[in-house]
């Protein structure tokens, strides 16, 4: 079995389409963990903290991925 090359368009498509799933997944996970914390602690505002934390983590991961791809492209 051959390993797909880094310049294969399908590999690039898969790598960059991951961004479209990463940010919403991080936001939803933060929201649901915040709702769970609200339920356990009998509060009504922790879901907002989870939502914001998920958004920050999602965007941070997107920036890390973009910088990594930029470095790979610059090295080639």
PDB file of N, CA, C and O in Angstrom:
ATOM      1  N   UNK A   1       0.849  -1.179   0.000  1.00  0.00           N
ATOM      2  CA  UNK A   1       0.000   0.000   0.000  1.00  0.00           C
ATOM      3  C   UNK A   1       0.893   1.239   0.000  1.00  0.00           C
ATOM      4  O   UNK A   1       1.840   1.336   0.779  1.00  0.00           O
ATOM      5  N   UNK A   2       0.584   2.156  -0.861  1.00  0.00           N
ATOM      6  CA  UNK A   2       1.411   3.347  -0.975  1.00  0.00           C
ATOM      7  C   UNK A   2       0.867   4.454  -0.084  1.00  0.00           C
ATOM      8  O   UNK A   2      -0.336   4.567   0.148  1.00  0.00           O
ATOM      9  N   UNK A   3       1.779   5.250   0.396  1.00  0.00           N
ATOM     10  CA  UNK A   3       1.416   6.393   1.235  1.00  0.00           C
ATOM     11  C   UNK A   3       1.110   7.584   0.321  1.00  0.00           C
ATOM     12  O   UNK A   3       1.890   7.892  -0.580  1.00  0.00           O
ATOM     13  N   UNK A   4      -0.030   8.257   0.554  1.00  0.00           N
ATOM     14  CA  UNK A   4      -0.328   9.422  -0.303  1.00  0.00           C
ATOM     15  C   UNK A   4       0.684  10.540  -0.067  1.00  0.00           C
ATOM     16  O   UNK A   4       1.099  10.802   1.062  1.00  0.00           O
ATOM     17  N   UNK A   5       1.061  11.180  -1.147  1.00  0.00           N
ATOM     18  CA  UNK A   5       2.042  12.266  -1.022  1.00  0.00           C
ATOM     19  C   UNK A   5       1.385  13.501  -0.432  1.00  0.00           C
ATOM     20  O   UNK A   5       0.164  13.650  -0.466  1.00  0.00           O
ATOM     21  N   UNK A   6       2.212  14.381   0.107  1.00  0.00           N
ATOM     22  CA  UNK A   6       1.711  15.611   0.726  1.00  0.00           C
ATOM     23  C   UNK A   6       1.102  16.548  -0.309  1.00  0.00           C
ATOM     24  O   UNK A   6       0.268  17.385   0.039  1.00  0.00           O
ATOM     25  N   UNK A   7       1.500  16.426  -1.569  1.00  0.00           N
ATOM     26  CA  UNK A   7       0.987  17.334  -2.596  1.00  0.00           C
ATOM     27  C   UNK A   7      -0.275  16.799  -3.263  1.00  0.00           C
ATOM     28  O   UNK A   7      -0.811  17.438  -4.168  1.00  0.00           O
ATOM     29  N   UNK A   8      -0.750  15.648  -2.834  1.00  0.00           N
ATOM     30  CA  UNK A   8      -1.966  15.078  -3.383  1.00  0.00           C
ATOM     31  C   UNK A   8      -3.143  15.999  -3.037  1.00  0.00           C
ATOM     32  O   UNK A   8      -3.310  16.362  -1.873  1.00  0.00           O
ATOM     33  N   UNK A   9      -3.956  16.381  -4.022  1.00  0.00           N
ATOM     34  CA  UNK A   9      -5.057  17.308  -3.750  1.00  0.00           C
ATOM     35  C   UNK A   9      -6.064  16.761  -2.735  1.00  0.00           C
ATOM     36  O   UNK A   9      -6.652  17.536  -1.980  1.00  0.00           O
ATOM     37  N   UNK A  10      -6.271  15.456  -2.703  1.00  0.00           N
ATOM     38  CA  UNK A  10      -7.221  14.900  -1.750  1.00  0.00           C
ATOM     39  C   UNK A  10      -6.704  14.999  -0.318  1.00  0.00           C
ATOM     40  O   UNK A  10      -7.492  15.183   0.611  1.00  0.00           O
ATOM     41  N   UNK A  11      -5.399  14.879  -0.129  1.00  0.00           N
ATOM     42  CA  UNK A  11      -4.815  15.038   1.202  1.00  0.00           C
ATOM     43  C   UNK A  11      -4.990  16.475   1.675  1.00  0.00           C
ATOM     44  O   UNK A  11      -5.342  16.712   2.830  1.00  0.00           O
ATOM     45  N   UNK A  12      -4.748  17.426   0.790  1.00  0.00           N
ATOM     46  CA  UNK A  12      -4.937  18.837   1.143  1.00  0.00           C
ATOM     47  C   UNK A  12      -6.405  19.133   1.434  1.00  0.00           C
ATOM     48  O   UNK A  12      -6.718  19.861   2.376  1.00  0.00           O
ATOM     49  N   UNK A  13      -7.293  18.577   0.637  1.00  0.00           N
ATOM     50  CA  UNK A  13      -8.719  18.786   0.854  1.00  0.00           C
ATOM     51  C   UNK A  13      -9.146  18.242   2.209  1.00  0.00           C
ATOM     52  O   UNK A  13      -9.897  18.894   2.935  1.00  0.00           O
ATOM     53  N   UNK A  14      -8.679  17.071   2.546  1.00  0.00           N
ATOM     54  CA  UNK A  14      -9.032  16.479   3.840  1.00  0.00           C
ATOM     55  C   UNK A  14      -8.474  17.306   4.990  1.00  0.00           C
ATOM     56  O   UNK A  14      -9.153  17.508   5.997  1.00  0.00           O
ATOM     57  N   UNK A  15      -7.262  17.776   4.851  1.00  0.00           N
ATOM     58  CA  UNK A  15      -6.635  18.555   5.917  1.00  0.00           C
ATOM     59  C   UNK A  15      -7.388  19.860   6.154  1.00  0.00           C
ATOM     60  O   UNK A  15      -7.646  20.224   7.301  1.00  0.00           O
ATOM     61  N   UNK A  16      -7.739  20.560   5.094  1.00  0.00           N
ATOM     62  CA  UNK A  16      -8.379  21.867   5.255  1.00  0.00           C
ATOM     63  C   UNK A  16      -9.878  21.768   5.521  1.00  0.00           C
ATOM     64  O   UNK A  16     -10.452  22.685   6.108  1.00  0.00           O
ATOM     65  N   UNK A  17     -10.516  20.701   5.114  1.00  0.00           N
ATOM     66  CA  UNK A  17     -11.934  20.540   5.441  1.00  0.00           C
ATOM     67  C   UNK A  17     -12.114  20.204   6.912  1.00  0.00           C
ATOM     68  O   UNK A  17     -13.206  20.359   7.460  1.00  0.00           O
ATOM     69  N   UNK A  18     -11.055  19.747   7.546  1.00  0.00           N
ATOM     70  CA  UNK A  18     -11.107  19.480   8.979  1.00  0.00           C
ATOM     71  C   UNK A  18     -11.417  20.751   9.761  1.00  0.00           C
ATOM     72  O   UNK A  18     -12.042  20.688  10.820  1.00  0.00           O
ATOM     73  N   UNK A  19     -10.995  21.885   9.259  1.00  0.00           N
ATOM     74  CA  UNK A  19     -11.252  23.162   9.929  1.00  0.00           C
ATOM     75  C   UNK A  19     -12.758  23.422  10.020  1.00  0.00           C
ATOM     76  O   UNK A  19     -13.242  23.950  11.021  1.00  0.00           O
ATOM     77  N   UNK A  20     -13.479  23.054   8.990  1.00  0.00           N
ATOM     78  CA  UNK A  20     -14.919  23.262   8.986  1.00  0.00           C
ATOM     79  C   UNK A  20     -15.654  22.460  10.045  1.00  0.00           C
ATOM     80  O   UNK A  20     -16.764  22.823  10.434  1.00  0.00           O
ATOM     81  N   UNK A  21     -15.062  21.389  10.510  1.00  0.00           N
ATOM     82  CA  UNK A  21     -15.674  20.588  11.560  1.00  0.00           C
ATOM     83  C   UNK A  21     -15.102  20.912  12.939  1.00  0.00           C
ATOM     84  O   UNK A  21     -15.778  20.731  13.952  1.00  0.00           O
ATOM     85  N   UNK A  22     -13.877  21.382  12.977  1.00  0.00           N
ATOM     86  CA  UNK A  22     -13.188  21.602  14.247  1.00  0.00           C
ATOM     87  C   UNK A  22     -13.835  22.715  15.063  1.00  0.00           C
ATOM     88  O   UNK A  22     -14.100  22.535  16.251  1.00  0.00           O
ATOM     89  N   UNK A  23     -14.087  23.846  14.449  1.00  0.00           N
ATOM     90  CA  UNK A  23     -14.618  24.997  15.190  1.00  0.00           C
ATOM     91  C   UNK A  23     -16.030  24.712  15.726  1.00  0.00           C
ATOM     92  O   UNK A  23     -16.269  24.915  16.916  1.00  0.00           O
ATOM     93  N   UNK A  24     -16.965  24.253  14.898  1.00  0.00           N
ATOM     94  CA  UNK A  24     -18.293  23.957  15.459  1.00  0.00           C
ATOM     95  C   UNK A  24     -18.262  22.852  16.518  1.00  0.00           C
ATOM     96  O   UNK A  24     -19.008  22.916  17.495  1.00  0.00           O
ATOM     97  N   UNK A  25     -17.414  21.850  16.337  1.00  0.00           N
ATOM     98  CA  UNK A  25     -17.327  20.776  17.327  1.00  0.00           C
ATOM     99  C   UNK A  25     -16.807  21.304  18.656  1.00  0.00           C
ATOM    100  O   UNK A  25     -17.320  20.924  19.708  1.00  0.00           O
ATOM    101  N   UNK A  26     -15.805  22.166  18.629  1.00  0.00           N
ATOM    102  CA  UNK A  26     -15.265  22.733  19.864  1.00  0.00           C
ATOM    103  C   UNK A  26     -16.305  23.612  20.550  1.00  0.00           C
ATOM    104  O   UNK A  26     -16.431  23.580  21.774  1.00  0.00           O
ATOM    105  N   UNK A  27     -17.046  24.391  19.777  1.00  0.00           N
ATOM    106  CA  UNK A  27     -18.069  25.257  20.352  1.00  0.00           C
ATOM    107  C   UNK A  27     -19.197  24.428  20.969  1.00  0.00           C
ATOM    108  O   UNK A  27     -19.649  24.721  22.076  1.00  0.00           O
ATOM    109  N   UNK A  28     -19.646  23.404  20.262  1.00  0.00           N
ATOM    110  CA  UNK A  28     -20.718  22.562  20.801  1.00  0.00           C
ATOM    111  C   UNK A  28     -20.272  21.795  22.037  1.00  0.00           C
ATOM    112  O   UNK A  28     -21.035  21.663  22.994  1.00  0.00           O
ATOM    113  N   UNK A  29     -19.056  21.294  22.027  1.00  0.00           N
ATOM    114  CA  UNK A  29     -18.548  20.581  23.193  1.00  0.00           C
ATOM    115  C   UNK A  29     -18.472  21.512  24.404  1.00  0.00           C
ATOM    116  O   UNK A  29     -18.866  21.130  25.506  1.00  0.00           O
ATOM    117  N   UNK A  30     -17.970  22.723  24.202  1.00  0.00           N
ATOM    118  CA  UNK A  30     -17.922  23.689  25.296  1.00  0.00           C
ATOM    119  C   UNK A  30     -19.308  24.030  25.806  1.00  0.00           C
ATOM    120  O   UNK A  30     -19.517  24.144  27.013  1.00  0.00           O
ATOM    121  N   UNK A  31     -20.256  24.193  24.894  1.00  0.00           N
ATOM    122  CA  UNK A  31     -21.635  24.503  25.291  1.00  0.00           C
ATOM    123  C   UNK A  31     -22.230  23.387  26.132  1.00  0.00           C
ATOM    124  O   UNK A  31     -22.797  23.640  27.196  1.00  0.00           O
ATOM    125  N   UNK A  32     -22.102  22.143  25.656  1.00  0.00           N
ATOM    126  CA  UNK A  32     -22.705  21.031  26.382  1.00  0.00           C
ATOM    127  C   UNK A  32     -22.008  20.758  27.712  1.00  0.00           C
ATOM    128  O   UNK A  32     -22.661  20.373  28.681  1.00  0.00           O
ATOM    129  N   UNK A  33     -20.702  20.951  27.770  1.00  0.00           N
ATOM    130  CA  UNK A  33     -20.019  20.808  29.051  1.00  0.00           C
ATOM    131  C   UNK A  33     -20.434  21.916  30.015  1.00  0.00           C
ATOM    132  O   UNK A  33     -20.552  21.682  31.218  1.00  0.00           O
ATOM    133  N   UNK A  34     -20.653  23.111  29.494  1.00  0.00           N
ATOM    134  CA  UNK A  34     -21.160  24.203  30.323  1.00  0.00           C
ATOM    135  C   UNK A  34     -22.564  23.932  30.826  1.00  0.00           C
ATOM    136  O   UNK A  34     -22.876  24.216  31.982  1.00  0.00           O
ATOM    137  N   UNK A  35     -23.424  23.377  29.959  1.00  0.00           N
ATOM    138  CA  UNK A  35     -24.781  23.019  30.391  1.00  0.00           C
ATOM    139  C   UNK A  35     -24.744  21.932  31.457  1.00  0.00           C
ATOM    140  O   UNK A  35     -25.528  21.955  32.406  1.00  0.00           O
ATOM    141  N   UNK A  36     -23.842  20.995  31.299  1.00  0.00           N
ATOM    142  CA  UNK A  36     -23.693  19.936  32.295  1.00  0.00           C
ATOM    143  C   UNK A  36     -23.216  20.511  33.625  1.00  0.00           C
ATOM    144  O   UNK A  36     -23.700  20.110  34.683  1.00  0.00           O
ATOM    145  N   UNK A  37     -22.279  21.439  33.579  1.00  0.00           N
ATOM    146  CA  UNK A  37     -21.807  22.094  34.799  1.00  0.00           C
ATOM    147  C   UNK A  37     -22.940  22.923  35.425  1.00  0.00           C
ATOM    148  O   UNK A  37     -23.058  22.979  36.649  1.00  0.00           O
ATOM    149  N   UNK A  38     -23.764  23.561  34.600  1.00  0.00           N
ATOM    150  CA  UNK A  38     -24.920  24.297  35.120  1.00  0.00           C
ATOM    151  C   UNK A  38     -25.873  23.356  35.870  1.00  0.00           C
ATOM    152  O   UNK A  38     -26.382  23.693  36.939  1.00  0.00           O
ATOM    153  N   UNK A  39     -26.097  22.200  35.302  1.00  0.00           N
ATOM    154  CA  UNK A  39     -26.999  21.236  35.930  1.00  0.00           C
ATOM    155  C   UNK A  39     -26.440  20.764  37.268  1.00  0.00           C
ATOM    156  O   UNK A  39     -27.162  20.706  38.263  1.00  0.00           O
ATOM    157  N   UNK A  40     -25.148  20.425  37.288  1.00  0.00           N
ATOM    158  CA  UNK A  40     -24.535  19.915  38.513  1.00  0.00           C
ATOM    159  C   UNK A  40     -24.434  20.984  39.598  1.00  0.00           C
ATOM    160  O   UNK A  40     -24.655  20.700  40.776  1.00  0.00           O
ATOM    161  N   UNK A  41     -24.100  22.211  39.204  1.00  0.00           N
ATOM    162  CA  UNK A  41     -23.852  23.265  40.182  1.00  0.00           C
ATOM    163  C   UNK A  41     -25.062  24.180  40.412  1.00  0.00           C
ATOM    164  O   UNK A  41     -24.982  25.135  41.185  1.00  0.00           O
ATOM    165  N   UNK A  42     -26.179  23.887  39.739  1.00  0.00           N
ATOM    166  CA  UNK A  42     -27.418  24.650  39.873  1.00  0.00           C
ATOM    167  C   UNK A  42     -27.190  26.139  39.572  1.00  0.00           C
ATOM    168  O   UNK A  42     -27.607  27.016  40.329  1.00  0.00           O
ATOM    169  N   UNK A  43     -26.521  26.392  38.449  1.00  0.00           N
ATOM    170  CA  UNK A  43     -26.307  27.760  37.988  1.00  0.00           C
ATOM    171  C   UNK A  43     -26.993  27.934  36.644  1.00  0.00           C
ATOM    172  O   UNK A  43     -27.556  26.986  36.097  1.00  0.00           O
ATOM    173  N   UNK A  44     -26.944  29.134  36.124  1.00  0.00           N
ATOM    174  CA  UNK A  44     -27.590  29.397  34.832  1.00  0.00           C
ATOM    175  C   UNK A  44     -26.672  30.108  33.855  1.00  0.00           C
ATOM    176  O   UNK A  44     -27.140  30.536  32.800  1.00  0.00           O
ATOM    177  N   UNK A  45     -25.398  30.254  34.150  1.00  0.00           N
ATOM    178  CA  UNK A  45     -24.516  31.042  33.300  1.00  0.00           C
ATOM    179  C   UNK A  45     -23.262  30.301  32.829  1.00  0.00           C
ATOM    180  O   UNK A  45     -22.539  30.827  31.983  1.00  0.00           O
ATOM    181  N   UNK A  46     -22.985  29.133  33.331  1.00  0.00           N
ATOM    182  CA  UNK A  46     -21.752  28.443  32.955  1.00  0.00           C
ATOM    183  C   UNK A  46     -21.751  27.966  31.501  1.00  0.00           C
ATOM    184  O   UNK A  46     -20.684  27.754  30.925  1.00  0.00           O
ATOM    185  N   UNK A  47     -22.923  27.798  30.907  1.00  0.00           N
ATOM    186  CA  UNK A  47     -22.952  27.418  29.496  1.00  0.00           C
ATOM    187  C   UNK A  47     -22.316  28.501  28.623  1.00  0.00           C
ATOM    188  O   UNK A  47     -21.713  28.197  27.593  1.00  0.00           O
ATOM    189  N   UNK A  48     -22.453  29.773  29.038  1.00  0.00           N
ATOM    190  CA  UNK A  48     -21.817  30.853  28.284  1.00  0.00           C
ATOM    191  C   UNK A  48     -20.301  30.776  28.376  1.00  0.00           C
ATOM    192  O   UNK A  48     -19.599  31.009  27.391  1.00  0.00           O
ATOM    193  N   UNK A  49     -19.799  30.448  29.557  1.00  0.00           N
ATOM    194  CA  UNK A  49     -18.351  30.276  29.725  1.00  0.00           C
ATOM    195  C   UNK A  49     -17.865  29.126  28.858  1.00  0.00           C
ATOM    196  O   UNK A  49     -16.836  29.237  28.192  1.00  0.00           O
ATOM    197  N   UNK A  50     -18.602  28.024  28.865  1.00  0.00           N
ATOM    198  CA  UNK A  50     -18.236  26.877  28.028  1.00  0.00           C
ATOM    199  C   UNK A  50     -18.288  27.213  26.549  1.00  0.00           C
ATOM    200  O   UNK A  50     -17.427  26.790  25.777  1.00  0.00           O
ATOM    201  N   UNK A  51     -19.290  27.969  26.160  1.00  0.00           N
ATOM    202  CA  UNK A  51     -19.433  28.387  24.767  1.00  0.00           C
ATOM    203  C   UNK A  51     -18.255  29.242  24.329  1.00  0.00           C
ATOM    204  O   UNK A  51     -17.678  29.013  23.266  1.00  0.00           O
ATOM    205  N   UNK A  52     -17.902  30.218  25.138  1.00  0.00           N
ATOM    206  CA  UNK A  52     -16.769  31.086  24.806  1.00  0.00           C
ATOM    207  C   UNK A  52     -15.450  30.318  24.828  1.00  0.00           C
ATOM    208  O   UNK A  52     -14.594  30.517  23.966  1.00  0.00           O
ATOM    209  N   UNK A  53     -15.294  29.450  25.806  1.00  0.00           N
ATOM    210  CA  UNK A  53     -14.076  28.648  25.876  1.00  0.00           C
ATOM    211  C   UNK A  53     -13.951  27.742  24.653  1.00  0.00           C
ATOM    212  O   UNK A  53     -12.864  27.596  24.095  1.00  0.00           O
ATOM    213  N   UNK A  54     -15.056  27.138  24.240  1.00  0.00           N
ATOM    214  CA  UNK A  54     -15.038  26.293  23.049  1.00  0.00           C
ATOM    215  C   UNK A  54     -14.689  27.080  21.799  1.00  0.00           C
ATOM    216  O   UNK A  54     -13.956  26.588  20.941  1.00  0.00           O
ATOM    217  N   UNK A  55     -15.205  28.302  21.686  1.00  0.00           N
ATOM    218  CA  UNK A  55     -14.889  29.141  20.526  1.00  0.00           C
ATOM    219  C   UNK A  55     -13.413  29.504  20.508  1.00  0.00           C
ATOM    220  O   UNK A  55     -12.770  29.456  19.459  1.00  0.00           O
ATOM    221  N   UNK A  56     -12.875  29.867  21.662  1.00  0.00           N
ATOM    222  CA  UNK A  56     -11.453  30.223  21.737  1.00  0.00           C
ATOM    223  C   UNK A  56     -10.581  29.023  21.381  1.00  0.00           C
ATOM    224  O   UNK A  56      -9.628  29.152  20.613  1.00  0.00           O
ATOM    225  N   UNK A  57     -10.902  27.864  21.934  1.00  0.00           N
ATOM    226  CA  UNK A  57     -10.117  26.667  21.646  1.00  0.00           C
ATOM    227  C   UNK A  57     -10.222  26.288  20.166  1.00  0.00           C
ATOM    228  O   UNK A  57      -9.224  25.908  19.554  1.00  0.00           O
ATOM    229  N   UNK A  58     -11.414  26.387  19.593  1.00  0.00           N
ATOM    230  CA  UNK A  58     -11.584  26.066  18.175  1.00  0.00           C
ATOM    231  C   UNK A  58     -10.777  26.978  17.272  1.00  0.00           C
ATOM    232  O   UNK A  58     -10.126  26.513  16.336  1.00  0.00           O
ATOM    233  N   UNK A  59     -10.816  28.269  17.545  1.00  0.00           N
ATOM    234  CA  UNK A  59     -10.049  29.210  16.726  1.00  0.00           C
ATOM    235  C   UNK A  59      -8.551  29.050  16.961  1.00  0.00           C
ATOM    236  O   UNK A  59      -7.762  29.184  16.026  1.00  0.00           O
ATOM    237  N   UNK A  60      -8.155  28.766  18.191  1.00  0.00           N
ATOM    238  CA  UNK A  60      -6.732  28.542  18.473  1.00  0.00           C
ATOM    239  C   UNK A  60      -6.218  27.335  17.687  1.00  0.00           C
ATOM    240  O   UNK A  60      -5.130  27.381  17.113  1.00  0.00           O
ATOM    241  N   UNK A  61      -6.990  26.273  17.664  1.00  0.00           N
ATOM    242  CA  UNK A  61      -6.578  25.080  16.921  1.00  0.00           C
ATOM    243  C   UNK A  61      -6.536  25.372  15.421  1.00  0.00           C
ATOM    244  O   UNK A  61      -5.654  24.878  14.720  1.00  0.00           O
ATOM    245  N   UNK A  62      -7.482  26.172  14.927  1.00  0.00           N
ATOM    246  CA  UNK A  62      -7.477  26.536  13.508  1.00  0.00           C
ATOM    247  C   UNK A  62      -6.219  27.333  13.165  1.00  0.00           C
ATOM    248  O   UNK A  62      -5.605  27.109  12.121  1.00  0.00           O
ATOM    249  N   UNK A  63      -5.839  28.258  14.037  1.00  0.00           N
ATOM    250  CA  UNK A  63      -4.629  29.053  13.800  1.00  0.00           C
ATOM    251  C   UNK A  63      -3.392  28.159  13.823  1.00  0.00           C
ATOM    252  O   UNK A  63      -2.503  28.307  12.985  1.00  0.00           O
ATOM    253  N   UNK A  64      -3.333  27.236  14.776  1.00  0.00           N
ATOM    254  CA  UNK A  64      -2.191  26.311  14.841  1.00  0.00           C
ATOM    255  C   UNK A  64      -2.093  25.473  13.569  1.00  0.00           C
ATOM    256  O   UNK A  64      -1.000  25.258  13.044  1.00  0.00           O
ATOM    257  N   UNK A  65      -3.234  25.004  13.078  1.00  0.00           N
ATOM    258  CA  UNK A  65      -3.235  24.184  11.871  1.00  0.00           C
ATOM    259  C   UNK A  65      -2.806  25.010  10.653  1.00  0.00           C
ATOM    260  O   UNK A  65      -2.048  24.530   9.810  1.00  0.00           O
ATOM    261  N   UNK A  66      -3.288  26.242  10.565  1.00  0.00           N
ATOM    262  CA  UNK A  66      -2.925  27.099   9.435  1.00  0.00           C
ATOM    263  C   UNK A  66      -1.442  27.434   9.458  1.00  0.00           C
ATOM    264  O   UNK A  66      -0.789  27.426   8.415  1.00  0.00           O
ATOM    265  N   UNK A  67      -0.904  27.728  10.641  1.00  0.00           N
ATOM    266  CA  UNK A  67       0.526  28.021  10.733  1.00  0.00           C
ATOM    267  C   UNK A  67       1.370  26.802  10.399  1.00  0.00           C
ATOM    268  O   UNK A  67       2.414  26.929   9.759  1.00  0.00           O
ATOM    269  N   UNK A  68       0.934  25.626  10.822  1.00  0.00           N
ATOM    270  CA  UNK A  68       1.653  24.397  10.489  1.00  0.00           C
ATOM    271  C   UNK A  68       1.652  24.127   8.996  1.00  0.00           C
ATOM    272  O   UNK A  68       2.663  23.707   8.433  1.00  0.00           O
ATOM    273  N   UNK A  69       0.517  24.368   8.356  1.00  0.00           N
ATOM    274  CA  UNK A  69       0.436  24.172   6.903  1.00  0.00           C
ATOM    275  C   UNK A  69       1.304  25.202   6.188  1.00  0.00           C
ATOM    276  O   UNK A  69       1.939  24.885   5.183  1.00  0.00           O
ATOM    277  N   UNK A  70       1.335  26.422   6.694  1.00  0.00           N
ATOM    278  CA  UNK A  70       2.163  27.459   6.093  1.00  0.00           C
ATOM    279  C   UNK A  70       3.635  27.095   6.182  1.00  0.00           C
ATOM    280  O   UNK A  70       4.387  27.281   5.226  1.00  0.00           O
ATOM    281  N   UNK A  71       4.049  26.569   7.348  1.00  0.00           N
ATOM    282  CA  UNK A  71       5.461  26.162   7.514  1.00  0.00           C
ATOM    283  C   UNK A  71       5.822  25.014   6.579  1.00  0.00           C
ATOM    284  O   UNK A  71       6.912  24.989   6.008  1.00  0.00           O
ATOM    285  N   UNK A  72       4.891  24.051   6.424  1.00  0.00           N
ATOM    286  CA  UNK A  72       5.153  22.930   5.518  1.00  0.00           C
ATOM    287  C   UNK A  72       5.302  23.422   4.076  1.00  0.00           C
ATOM    288  O   UNK A  72       6.183  22.975   3.341  1.00  0.00           O
ATOM    289  N   UNK A  73       4.423  24.349   3.688  1.00  0.00           N
ATOM    290  CA  UNK A  73       4.494  24.883   2.322  1.00  0.00           C
ATOM    291  C   UNK A  73       5.754  25.693   2.117  1.00  0.00           C
ATOM    292  O   UNK A  73       6.321  25.669   1.025  1.00  0.00           O
ATOM    293  N   UNK A  74       6.212  26.412   3.130  1.00  0.00           N
ATOM    294  CA  UNK A  74       7.409  27.231   3.007  1.00  0.00           C
ATOM    295  C   UNK A  74       8.672  26.368   2.918  1.00  0.00           C
ATOM    296  O   UNK A  74       9.645  26.750   2.268  1.00  0.00           O
ATOM    297  N   UNK A  75       8.650  25.210   3.570  1.00  0.00           N
ATOM    298  CA  UNK A  75       9.805  24.321   3.542  1.00  0.00           C
ATOM    299  C   UNK A  75       9.942  23.563   2.238  1.00  0.00           C
ATOM    300  O   UNK A  75      11.026  23.071   1.924  1.00  0.00           O
ATOM    301  N   UNK A  76       8.874  23.460   1.478  1.00  0.00           N
ATOM    302  CA  UNK A  76       8.934  22.685   0.221  1.00  0.00           C
ATOM    303  C   UNK A  76       9.450  23.487  -0.912  1.00  0.00           C
ATOM    304  O   UNK A  76       9.558  22.980  -2.028  1.00  0.00           O
TER     305      UNK A  76
END
